[in-house]
Every structure is written in C-alpha cells, then in structure tokens.
Amino acid sequence: MNVGNIQTLIGMGLYLVVMIVLGLWYARRSNSNLEEYFLARRGFGPWVAALSAEASDMSGWLLMGLPGVAYFTGFGEAFWTALGLFIGTWINWALVAKRLRSYSQIADNAITLPEFFSKRFHDKRRVLLTLAALISLVFFSIYVGAQFITFGKLFGYIFNANMVAMVILGAVLVLFYTLLGGFWAVGMTDLIQGILMISALVLVLAVGYFTAGGLSGIAANLAAFPRFTDFFGIATPQLVNGVQETAKGLPLFGPGADYGFLVIISTMAWGLGYFGMPQVLVRFMAIKKTSMIKPSRNIAVVWCFIAQIAAVLIGIIGRSYLPSLLTSAGEAENIFIHLSIRFFPPLLAGVVISGILAASMSSSDSYMLIVASSLANDLFKDVFKKDASEALVMWVARIAMLVVTVFGIAIALSGSQSIFRVVSYAWAGFGASFGPLVLFSLFWKRTTFPAAVAGMLTGGIMVVVWKTLIAKAGGVFAVYELLPAFILSALVILIVSLVTKKPSAEIEKEFEAAKVTEF
C-alpha cells in the first residue's frame, strides 16, 4: 500500500470513526424500549426525517449504480430513471407521509409497516403481518447484498484487496453500529451521511465539469458516441463477452437505439416503488409531528433533485474525460471513485469517497433494522411468543440482523457485479408487494382484508414471474417488472375488495379518524 492509499484510508477512517461513535452514543437511549429502538419514539425532526429517508433510499446505487448507467449507455436510461424517482419522491411525501404518520398511531400505535398492515385490517391471525415480514426478509436481503457489493468494489479498487474480504469487512462495520444504536443511531448517522453524499456529488461534478473542458469540451468529446446524449435514445456499446471494444484509445459504439414511449414509461415506473419502500415509509411514521412533514418534504425533494442530477452528470462527464477506461457495465459503476482519486489529494479523496460509504451504510443499516423489527417484533413477539419481554425481543432483533447480514454477504458474492441491476429487482419487489396496498389502505375505506392479502401476494409473485419468465419474450413484455406487477396488484385489491364483505364499522371509524387527526 503506497502513501497515497494510506492517506485515502485515513480520510475514510475518520468518517467511519464518527459513525461508530454515534452508534455508541445512542446505544443507551435506543435500548430503553422497543418503540425507541425501532422507531425512535416518533421523535425525528424535519431534517433528520428528510435526509434519513433520502439517504437510506438512495444507497450506493446513487454514487455508483446511476453514474455507471450514464457512463456506459448515455443519458437516456439514467435520465428517465432519475426523473421517475424524483416524481415518486415528491408524490410520496405529498400524498402518503401525513396520512401514514397519523394512521400508524391511530392503528394501535403500529411501529413497523407489517404491523401497520395487520392493525389497519384488524388481522387477529397475523396473516398480513407474517407475509409482510417474510417478503421484507427476502427483498431486504437482496438490497443488503447490493450494498455489500458496493463495499467490495470500493475497497477492492482503492486497496487492490480481495473482494470477499472487503465485502465481509463492510458488513461487519455496518452490523456493529446498527446493533448498538437502533433507529436513533440509524437516523442521526443518515443525517450526516445524507449531507456527505450530496456534498461529495456536487464537489466531484463541479471539478469534473471544469477539468473535462466545460460544456463545449464535454460535448465535443461525446459527439463521436451515437445517441449518447439523446433524451430519447440510448448508446449501444460494442461488446465482446460483455466487454466494450476500443480502437485507437476510443470506445466503440453501435448506431444506438431509440428510447421509445413504452421504454420511458417502464423506466419512470421506478417512481412507483416509493409507495412500498419500508425504509422510507418508516421515516414518515417516525416524524415527531404531522406539522413537520411539509418542511421535511421540501428538504427531501430539493436533496433528491440535486443529488440525482449530479449523479447522472458525473457519469456523462466521466465518459467524456475517461472515455475508454471502464469497459463493462460493472466496471462503469466505479467512475465516481476514479474521478475522485484523479481530482483530489489522497486525504481529501478519502473523505469524498466516504460519500459512497455513507450511501451504502445509510441504506444497509436501515434495511437490517427494518428486517430485524419485522422478524423480532412482528413475527416473534406478535405471532410466536406474545408474552416476550422487550429485552428478549431486542436480542431476537440482533440475531435477525446477523442472519440478514449473512444472507446479504452470500448475495453479494453470488456473482452479480451490477449494483444497479440488483437494486432494481429488490426495488420492484417492495414496490409491487407493498406499494398498492399502502395506497389503498390509506385512501380507500372499502379495502378489505382478503384483498390486502391477495394484492400483497400478487405483487410479489408477479415481480418474480415477470422477471424470470415473461420478460424474456421481449417486445412489449420487456418492461421493468415493477410496472405490470404494481398494476396487477392494484387491480386485484380493487376487485377482491368489491366482491368481499366490507370492513367492520370499527375499521371504518379508524379510517375516518386518520383522515382528520393530526399529532
């Protein structure tokens, strides 16, 4: 390891020390009871709620996956994906946040999303709760695996270290401070990580813009790559065994392809996923007062807008500045790291690159805690051992975190090296399983328990079926699996609700109270 790498490591180490100290600081407070540990006793202010939601949502995908897509295939797919996510962010905060904050408290103070579903429909047999907890375990394990891939790529590239060892190291670090501090540690570290993420993105974008020659220089360099900067097109790298060919120091592209209306709608369907994302929805539930939701929404939307524009443009500038350096879709996701190391002194580069650590840690800690809360509070306490003490439930939660960490490591080492593709699958799973049900639960009084079960199962199963079977037919079927699965889940909830017995008067009374009650 050379002197530059050591300085970079020091910069990253400073960040990690701060995160671990925060975990230790909040350990005693978070361990006082279950609501404190899993929901911070609904004590988040506007800044913590907003940046915690966005940081945990975007993950390492923001600093590696999205710039990687822009670098490899140009503006089209990255832009429409980012636009869909931005619109989804705004609608979710504007439409869902306030109602869910009130309804989750009215529904017998539900502190997790599975518990909210169960209490919303007075599910005495805990069917909804069990299904939601198991779905969370499956898709959050995939999500956690994607973050561990980020750790492996980051540390492996900088220090030329073994991928397996670096994945395990990153997993252990996140597990350590999440185990200690609970939701308060997650929220407060996410606040810092959200600030670091957007600062790193803006800094790399600004320096990259001028280093690459400004607008004219960047445009001139990219002019030779067909459809690369086309809103309605996509560049097509010439690949041999997944590796882009080069000639005379320049990457080779085909003529490009159209990015048609159906493809755009499919790509923008990423925004639908927000309605079913537990890591975002639980922040709505944790906000101290409903009056704080509007300023939280403004902070979150501005953060999301700036961060995603910066991430896409970093990929575009990276291709202009280092056109033939990264020759596969997996390698392209390292462009943020390459630019950071080239633009900044090693110590500062370490701090900037910590933005990737921040993105991955802020997401994986949230995913691990949410799965732990689902398995420990929802399954273990509510289904298997209703008289379990709070201390025992928290120990079960810690064991659950360890299990999810092991699953995540296994997924990270299973062979897929594309953070973007791994995240897209988990995102679709949550969006289709939970998204339609969240909307119907909050805004349609006639939604019934059988419909909730049917809709949740339909969404989750259809994501898997569409991805593995139907999409392979190509043509109109080659759309992002979230779109058809979300639509079908919504239709099933609507139809089954209309043909089954309407909810009880007590459920309807709670629904009406949630419409007008503020906390």
WOLIN-V201956 format. One record per backbone hydrogen bond with DSSP energy under -1.0 kcal/mol. CO is the residue of the C=O (numbers start at 1). NH is the residue of the N-H. E is the energy in kcal/mol with one decimal. If there is no record, write none. Layout:
CO_NH_E + CO_NH_E
This chain:
2_6_-2.0 + 3_7_-2.2 + 4_8_-2.3 + 5_9_-2.6 + 6_10_-2.1 + 7_11_-2.2 + 8_12_-2.1 + 9_13_-2.8 + 10_14_-2.3 + 11_15_-1.1 + 12_16_-2.1 + 13_17_-2.4 + 14_18_-1.8 + 15_19_-2.0 + 16_20_-2.4 + 17_21_-2.5 + 18_22_-2.1 + 19_23_-1.9 + 20_24_-2.2 + 21_25_-2.5 + 22_26_-2.1 + 26_30_-2.6 + 27_31_-1.8 + 29_32_-1.2 + 33_37_-2.3 + 34_38_-3.1 + 35_39_-2.0 + 35_41_-1.9 + 36_40_-1.3 + 37_183_-2.8 + 39_42_-1.9 + 44_288_-3.0 + 45_49_-2.7 + 46_50_-2.5 + 47_51_-2.5 + 48_52_-2.1 + 49_53_-2.0 + 50_54_-2.3 + 51_55_-2.6 + 52_56_-2.1 + 53_57_-1.6 + 54_58_-2.6 + 55_59_-1.6 + 59_62_-1.7 + 60_64_-1.8 + 61_66_-3.3 + 64_68_-1.8 + 65_69_-2.0 + 66_70_-2.1 + 67_71_-2.6 + 68_72_-2.1 + 69_73_-2.6 + 70_74_-1.4 + 73_235_-2.3 + 75_79_-3.0 + 76_80_-2.3 + 77_81_-2.1 + 78_82_-2.4 + 79_83_-2.6 + 80_84_-2.2 + 81_85_-2.1 + 82_86_-2.4 + 83_87_-2.5 + 84_88_-2.4 + 85_89_-2.4 + 86_90_-2.2 + 87_91_-2.5 + 88_92_-2.4 + 89_93_-2.2 + 90_94_-2.5 + 91_95_-3.1 + 92_96_-1.7 + 92_97_-1.5 + 96_100_-2.8 + 97_101_-2.3 + 98_102_-2.0 + 99_103_-3.0 + 100_104_-2.5 + 102_106_-2.4 + 103_107_-2.8 + 104_110_-2.4 + 105_109_-1.9 + 106_108_-2.5 + 112_116_-2.0 + 113_117_-2.3 + 114_118_-2.2 + 115_119_-2.6 + 116_120_-2.9 + 117_121_-1.6 + 118_123_-3.1 + 122_124_-1.5 + 123_126_-1.2 + 126_130_-2.0 + 127_131_-2.6 + 128_132_-2.8 + 129_133_-2.2 + 130_134_-2.3 + 131_135_-2.6 + 132_136_-2.3 + 133_137_-2.0 + 134_138_-2.1 + 135_139_-2.5 + 136_140_-2.4 + 137_141_-1.4 + 138_142_-1.3 + 139_143_-2.2 + 140_144_-3.2 + 141_145_-2.1 + 142_146_-1.8 + 143_147_-1.7 + 144_148_-2.1 + 145_149_-1.8 + 146_150_-1.4 + 147_151_-1.8 + 148_152_-2.4 + 149_153_-2.6 + 150_154_-2.7 + 151_155_-2.5 + 152_156_-2.0 + 153_157_-2.2 + 154_158_-2.2 + 155_159_-2.4 + 162_166_-2.1 + 163_167_-2.4 + 164_168_-2.1 + 165_169_-2.3 + 166_170_-2.3 + 167_171_-2.1 + 168_172_-2.4 + 169_173_-2.1 + 170_174_-2.0 + 171_175_-2.4 + 172_176_-2.2 + 173_177_-1.5 + 174_178_-1.9 + 175_179_-2.3 + 176_180_-1.5 + 177_181_-2.1 + 178_182_-1.7 + 181_185_-1.2 + 182_186_-2.2 + 183_187_-3.0 + 184_188_-2.7 + 185_189_-2.4 + 186_190_-2.2 + 187_191_-1.7 + 188_192_-1.6 + 189_193_-2.9 + 190_194_-3.0 + 191_195_-1.7 + 192_196_-2.5 + 193_197_-2.8 + 194_198_-2.0 + 195_199_-2.0 + 196_200_-2.6 + 197_201_-2.3 + 198_202_-2.4 + 199_203_-2.3 + 200_204_-2.4 + 201_205_-2.4 + 202_206_-2.6 + 203_207_-2.3 + 204_208_-2.5 + 205_209_-2.4 + 206_210_-1.5 + 207_211_-2.5 + 208_212_-2.4 + 209_214_-2.6 + 210_213_-1.1 + 213_217_-1.5 + 214_218_-2.6 + 215_219_-2.5 + 216_220_-2.2 + 217_221_-2.0 + 218_222_-1.8 + 219_223_-1.0 + 222_225_-1.9 + 225_228_-1.9 + 228_75_-3.2 + 230_233_-1.2 + 232_259_-2.8 + 234_257_-2.1 + 236_254_-3.5 + 238_245_-2.7 + 240_243_-1.3 + 243_240_-2.5 + 245_252_-2.8 + 247_250_-1.6 + 250_247_-2.7 + 252_238_-2.5 + 257_234_-2.3 + 260_264_-2.5 + 261_265_-2.6 + 262_266_-2.4 + 263_267_-2.6 + 264_268_-2.9 + 265_269_-1.0 + 267_270_-1.6 + 268_271_-2.2 + 269_272_-1.5 + 270_273_-1.4 + 271_274_-1.1 + 272_275_-1.2 + 273_276_-1.8 + 274_277_-1.3 + 277_280_-1.2 + 277_281_-2.8 + 278_282_-2.6 + 280_284_-1.2 + 281_285_-1.7 + 282_286_-1.1 + 286_44_-2.3 + 289_292_-1.6 + 290_293_-1.5 + 292_296_-1.8 + 293_297_-2.9 + 294_298_-2.2 + 295_299_-2.2 + 296_300_-2.7 + 297_301_-2.7 + 298_302_-2.1 + 299_303_-2.3 + 300_304_-2.6 + 301_305_-2.4 + 302_306_-2.3 + 303_307_-2.7 + 304_308_-2.3 + 305_309_-1.9 + 306_310_-2.3 + 307_311_-2.3 + 308_312_-2.2 + 309_313_-2.4 + 310_314_-2.1 + 311_315_-1.4 + 312_316_-1.8 + 313_317_-3.0 + 314_318_-2.4 + 315_319_-1.7 + 316_320_-1.6 + 317_321_-2.6 + 318_322_-3.0 + 327_244_-3.8 + 328_332_-2.5 + 331_334_-2.3 + 332_335_-1.7 + 334_338_-2.3 + 335_339_-2.5 + 336_340_-2.2 + 337_341_-2.3 + 338_342_-2.0 + 339_343_-2.4 + 340_344_-1.8 + 345_349_-3.2 + 346_350_-2.1 + 347_351_-1.4 + 348_352_-2.7 + 349_353_-3.2 + 350_354_-1.1 + 352_355_-2.1 + 353_356_-2.0 + 353_357_-1.1 + 354_358_-3.2 + 355_359_-2.3 + 356_360_-2.6 + 357_361_-3.2 + 358_362_-2.5 + 359_363_-1.0 + 360_364_-2.9 + 361_365_-2.3 + 363_367_-2.7 + 364_368_-2.5 + 365_369_-2.2 + 366_370_-2.5 + 367_371_-2.4 + 368_372_-2.3 + 369_373_-2.5 + 370_374_-2.2 + 371_375_-2.8 + 372_376_-2.9 + 373_377_-1.5 + 373_378_-1.4 + 374_379_-1.8 + 375_380_-2.8 + 376_381_-2.1 + 377_382_-1.0 + 379_383_-1.6 + 379_384_-1.9 + 380_385_-3.0 + 385_388_-1.8 + 389_393_-2.2 + 390_394_-2.2 + 391_395_-1.6 + 392_396_-2.4 + 393_397_-2.3 + 394_398_-1.9 + 395_399_-2.0 + 396_400_-2.5 + 397_401_-2.2 + 398_402_-1.8 + 399_403_-2.2 + 400_404_-2.7 + 401_405_-2.4 + 402_406_-2.1 + 403_407_-2.4 + 404_408_-3.0 + 405_409_-2.4 + 406_410_-2.2 + 407_411_-2.4 + 408_412_-2.6 + 409_413_-1.7 + 411_414_-1.4 + 418_422_-2.0 + 419_423_-2.6 + 420_424_-2.0 + 421_425_-1.3 + 422_426_-1.6 + 423_427_-2.9 + 424_428_-1.9 + 425_429_-2.0 + 426_430_-2.2 + 427_431_-2.6 + 428_432_-2.5 + 429_433_-1.9 + 430_434_-2.6 + 430_435_-1.0 + 434_438_-2.7 + 435_439_-2.0 + 436_440_-2.7 + 437_441_-2.8 + 438_442_-2.0 + 439_443_-2.0 + 440_444_-2.1 + 444_447_-1.6 + 448_452_-2.0 + 449_453_-2.2 + 450_454_-2.6 + 451_455_-3.0 + 452_456_-2.2 + 453_457_-2.3 + 454_458_-2.5 + 455_459_-2.4 + 456_460_-2.0 + 457_461_-2.6 + 458_462_-2.5 + 459_463_-1.6 + 460_464_-1.3 + 461_465_-2.7 + 462_466_-3.1 + 463_467_-2.1 + 464_468_-2.4 + 465_469_-2.4 + 465_470_-1.4 + 466_471_-2.9 + 470_473_-2.2 + 471_474_-1.6 + 474_477_-1.8 + 475_478_-1.5 + 477_479_-1.3 + 480_483_-1.6 + 481_485_-1.7 + 482_486_-2.6 + 483_487_-2.1 + 484_488_-2.5 + 485_489_-2.2 + 486_490_-2.3 + 487_491_-2.3 + 488_492_-2.4 + 489_493_-2.3 + 490_494_-2.3 + 491_495_-2.8 + 492_496_-2.7 + 493_497_-1.9 + 494_498_-1.7 + 495_499_-1.4 + 504_508_-2.2 + 505_509_-2.2 + 506_510_-2.0 + 507_511_-2.2 + 508_512_-2.3 + 509_513_-2.1 + 510_514_-2.1 + 513_517_-2.2
